[in-house]
Amino acid sequence: MSEPRTLTLGPDCTIRTIRALRDDLTAALSDTPALTLDCAGVERADVTFIQLVLAAAKTAGRQGKSLALANLSPVSEAAFQRAGLPAHTLLAS
């Protein structure tokens, strides 16, 4: 297994792009023990983004891996708030 990795998210994390993001996330998680999602460039996010992040975190945990968020953009942070979820629990330290 390789070193920890960072996946930089694009500006659109909505239902329109969620399949491609899921594929990128799945591939990244398959070859690293710790994945960080860099959310600095996220300009659009909806509930599908939140669902994907939560599902990926759960999958990572079941596999003995970790998933964390870093550099939350105001948009990505607001998406978590709208969903009633504290994004800080997934923030990388």
Buried (B, 14 or more C-beta within 10 A) or exposed (E): EEEEEBBBBEEBBBEEBBEEBBEBBEEBBEEBBBBBBBBEBBBBBBEBBBEBBBEBBEBBEEEEBBBBBBBBBEBBBEBBEEBEBEBEEBBBE
